[in-house]
Amino acid sequence: FTGEELRDAAFDNTAFSARLLREPVVARCTTTATVDVPELVGDDGAVALPAETVDLTAACTVLASWDGRYDVDSRGAVLWRELLAAVRRDVPGGLGALWAEPFDPARPVATPAGLAPAGPEGDPVLSALGRAVQTLATAGWAVDVPLGDVQYALRTDPRIGLHGGPGGDGLTNAVGYDDPSSTSEPMPDAGERLIPGSDLRPGGYPVDEGTSFVMAVDFTGDAPRAWVLLTYGQTGDRNSELFDVQTRRFRDKDWRDAAFTEEAILADPALTEVAVSS
């Protein structure tokens, strides 16, 4: 790997689940215009989503043109994420039930593989797609909403849309949300989940954990070269320009050169020197 290849790989954002399953899901929904989804009842016994006949046409078109990536401008990533969330919640066996050939430790590269056929009680993947469409409509998002409109850094205002996604969807650039009680910094309230089993909250997908400090180092030249990002900023001072500048660079995949050598350090226009004496 060159340094550029390493940086590209780190933020490639291809969901492995989509790489393996997107095309067969599209092939199946292309031949099915609608699906009936049952009533979804929450843990409190209240109806979270009603029984409904859902039109899959627009969603199928979105997934057909999606490249399988969770980039800021990706249209299809949010829909796919909600499809997988519905499978985890509603399908017995969860994501394992999607595969025609389950994971085999003796063949770890070739398995799991293929989309499982529909059963006698219906097609779980189409039901999950219908539930994803219903979930996004209830939350007020279009099926082709760009990921960066929905997924955002929780600590910043104005809001900064982010790429990446859940590791469980097959991403190495894993970002997500957890109770921010471990920080002393004042944090906005993300709100409660809108739908059981979905990560959607009133503002979308808040992010307060995951990819944080990232570094790529290239040893192929005469001297090492390095690029770094501290994605959640360098300070808790909201009045400082350092508060969110690297979060924005993370959003833009704009790596910061690290002044690794003495020559690079001395060439930094922002360099300041302080003499310390005892």
C-alpha positions in Angstrom: 0.0 0.0 0.0 1.1 3.6 -0.7 0.0 6.2 1.8 -2.8 7.4 -0.6 -4.1 3.8 -1.0 -4.1 3.3 2.7 -6.1 6.5 3.3 -8.5 5.6 0.5 -9.0 2.1 2.0 -9.6 3.5 5.5 -12.5 5.7 4.3 -13.7 3.5 1.4 -17.0 3.0 3.4 -18.1 0.0 1.3 -20.6 -2.0 3.4 -19.6 -5.7 3.0 -23.3 -6.7 3.5 -24.2 -4.6 0.5 -21.3 -6.0 -1.5 -22.7 -9.5 -1.0 -26.5 -8.9 -0.9 -27.5 -5.7 -2.7 -27.8 -7.1 -6.2 -29.8 -10.2 -5.2 -32.1 -8.0 -3.1 -32.6 -5.7 -6.0 -33.3 -8.6 -8.3 -36.0 -9.8 -5.9 -37.7 -6.5 -5.3 -37.7 -5.7 -9.0 -40.3 -8.4 -9.5 -42.4 -7.5 -6.4 -44.1 -4.1 -6.4 -45.7 -4.2 -2.9 -45.3 -6.1 0.4 -47.6 -6.4 3.4 -45.9 -5.6 6.7 -47.5 -6.6 10.0 -48.1 -4.3 13.0 -45.0 -3.5 15.0 -45.6 -3.3 18.8 -42.9 -1.8 21.0 -41.7 -3.0 24.4 -44.3 -0.8 26.1 -47.1 -2.6 24.3 -47.9 0.5 22.1 -48.2 0.2 18.3 -45.0 1.6 16.9 -45.9 1.1 13.3 -49.2 -0.1 11.8 -49.9 -3.0 9.5 -49.6 -1.6 6.0 -49.2 -2.5 2.3 -45.9 -0.8 1.3 -44.9 0.1 -2.3 -41.3 -1.0 -2.9 -40.9 0.6 -6.3 -39.0 3.7 -5.3 -36.9 1.9 -2.7 -35.9 -0.8 -5.3 -34.8 1.9 -7.7 -32.7 3.6 -5.0 -30.9 0.4 -4.1 -30.3 -0.5 -7.8 -28.4 2.8 -8.3 -26.6 2.8 -5.0 -22.9 1.9 -5.0 -23.0 0.1 -1.6 -21.0 2.9 0.2 -21.8 4.8 3.3 -20.4 8.2 2.1 -21.9 11.6 3.0 -23.6 11.9 -0.4 -24.7 8.2 -0.6 -28.4 7.7 -1.5 -29.3 4.2 -0.4 -27.2 3.8 2.7 -29.9 5.0 5.1 -32.4 2.7 3.4 -30.0 -0.3 3.6 -29.2 0.4 7.2 -32.9 0.4 8.1 -33.4 -2.8 6.1 -30.7 -4.6 8.1 -32.2 -3.1 11.4 -35.5 -4.6 10.4 -34.0 -8.0 9.7 -32.2 -8.0 13.1 -35.4 -7.1 14.9 -38.1 -9.0 13.0 -36.6 -12.1 11.4 -36.0 -15.2 13.5 -32.2 -15.8 13.4 -31.5 -12.2 12.5 -28.9 -11.5 9.8 -27.9 -15.1 9.8 -31.3 -16.0 8.3 -30.4 -13.9 5.1 -27.7 -16.2 3.8 -28.3 -19.1 1.4 -24.9 -20.5 2.7 -24.1 -19.6 6.3 -20.6 -18.8 7.6 -18.2 -21.8 7.5 -15.0 -21.5 9.6 -13.3 -23.8 7.1 -14.2 -21.4 4.2 -14.0 -18.0 5.9 -13.4 -16.0 2.7 -16.1 -17.6 0.6 -18.8 -17.6 3.2 -21.4 -16.5 4.1 -22.8 -16.3 0.6 -26.0 -15.8 -1.4 -29.4 -14.6 -0.5 -31.6 -17.2 1.2 -34.8 -18.1 -0.8 -38.2 -16.9 0.3 -39.9 -19.3 2.7 -43.5 -20.6 2.7 -44.6 -17.7 5.0 -43.2 -15.0 2.7 -40.0 -13.3 1.9 -38.3 -11.9 5.0 -35.9 -9.6 3.0 -38.8 -7.9 1.1 -40.7 -7.6 4.4 -37.7 -5.9 5.9 -37.4 -3.6 2.9 -41.0 -2.7 3.3 -40.5 -2.0 7.0 -37.4 0.2 6.2 -39.6 2.3 3.8 -42.3 2.6 6.4 -39.7 3.5 9.1 -38.2 6.3 7.0 -41.6 7.7 6.1 -42.6 7.8 9.7 -39.3 9.5 10.6 -39.8 12.1 7.9 -37.0 11.0 5.6 -37.2 10.1 1.9 -36.0 6.7 0.8 -33.2 8.3 -1.2 -32.1 10.8 1.5 -28.3 11.2 1.5 -26.5 9.7 4.5 -24.9 13.0 5.5 -28.4 14.6 5.9 -29.3 12.0 8.5 -26.0 11.0 10.2 -24.3 13.8 12.1 -21.7 14.6 14.8 -23.7 15.1 18.0 -21.3 17.6 19.7 -21.2 20.2 16.8 -23.6 23.0 16.1 -24.1 23.9 13.3 -24.5 20.2 12.4 -21.8 18.3 10.5 -22.9 15.3 8.4 -20.6 12.3 8.6 -19.7 9.2 6.6 -19.2 5.7 8.0 -21.7 3.5 9.7 -22.3 0.5 12.0 -19.6 -2.2 12.1 -22.4 -4.7 12.0 -23.4 -3.6 8.5 -19.9 -4.5 7.3 -17.9 -1.3 7.6 -14.5 -0.8 9.0 -15.0 2.9 9.4 -17.4 2.3 12.2 -19.3 5.2 13.8 -22.3 5.2 16.1 -24.0 6.4 19.2 -23.7 5.5 22.9 -24.8 7.2 26.1 -22.3 10.1 26.4 -22.2 9.9 30.2 -18.4 9.2 30.1 -17.6 12.7 29.1 -17.5 15.8 31.2 -18.3 18.0 28.2 -21.9 19.3 27.9 -23.6 17.2 25.2 -26.9 17.8 23.4 -29.7 15.4 24.1 -30.0 12.9 21.2 -33.6 12.0 22.0 -35.2 8.6 22.2 -35.4 6.1 19.4 -38.3 6.8 17.1 -38.9 3.1 16.2 -37.9 0.1 18.3 -34.8 -1.6 16.8 -33.9 1.4 14.7 -31.1 3.8 15.5 -33.1 6.8 14.2 -33.8 9.5 16.7 -35.5 12.9 16.1 -32.5 14.4 14.4 -31.4 11.3 12.6 -28.4 9.1 13.5 -26.3 11.0 16.1 -22.6 10.0 16.3 -20.5 10.3 19.5 -18.2 7.2 19.2 -16.3 5.1 16.8 -13.6 6.4 14.4 -11.8 9.0 16.5 -8.0 9.2 16.0 -6.9 7.9 12.6 -3.4 7.8 11.3 -1.9 6.5 8.0 1.9 6.1 7.7 3.8 5.4 4.5 7.3 3.9 4.9 8.0 3.4 1.2 10.0 6.5 0.6 13.3 7.8 1.9 11.6 9.1 5.1 8.2 8.2 6.7 5.2 10.3 5.7 2.1 10.4 7.9 -1.4 11.8 7.8 -3.7 12.1 10.8 -7.2 13.2 11.9 -8.6 13.7 15.4 -12.2 13.5 14.2 -14.0 14.9 17.3 -11.8 18.0 17.5 -8.9 19.1 19.7 -10.7 21.0 22.4 -13.9 21.3 24.3 -13.9 25.1 23.9 -16.7 25.9 21.4 -15.2 29.3 20.8 -12.0 27.9 19.5 -11.4 27.3 15.7 -9.9 23.9 16.8 -13.3 22.8 18.1 -14.6 21.2 14.9 -12.1 21.9 12.2 -10.9 18.3 12.1 -14.5 17.0 12.2 -15.1 18.9 9.0 -11.9 17.5 7.6 -13.1 14.0 8.5 -16.4 14.6 6.7 -14.5 15.7 3.6 -11.9 12.9 3.9 -9.3 15.7 4.0 -6.4 14.2 5.9 -4.0 16.5 7.7 -0.3 16.1 6.9 1.8 15.2 10.0 5.0 17.2 10.4 7.0 14.0 10.9 10.5 15.1 10.1 12.6 18.0 11.5 12.5 19.6 8.0 8.7 19.5 7.9 8.4 20.8 11.4 10.6 23.8 10.6 8.6 24.5 7.4 5.3 24.8 9.2 4.2 28.4 8.8 2.3 28.2 12.2 5.4 27.0 14.0 6.2 28.8 17.3 9.2 28.2 19.5 9.3 28.7 23.2 12.6 28.7 25.2 12.3 27.1 28.6 14.9 27.6 31.2 15.2 26.2 34.7 
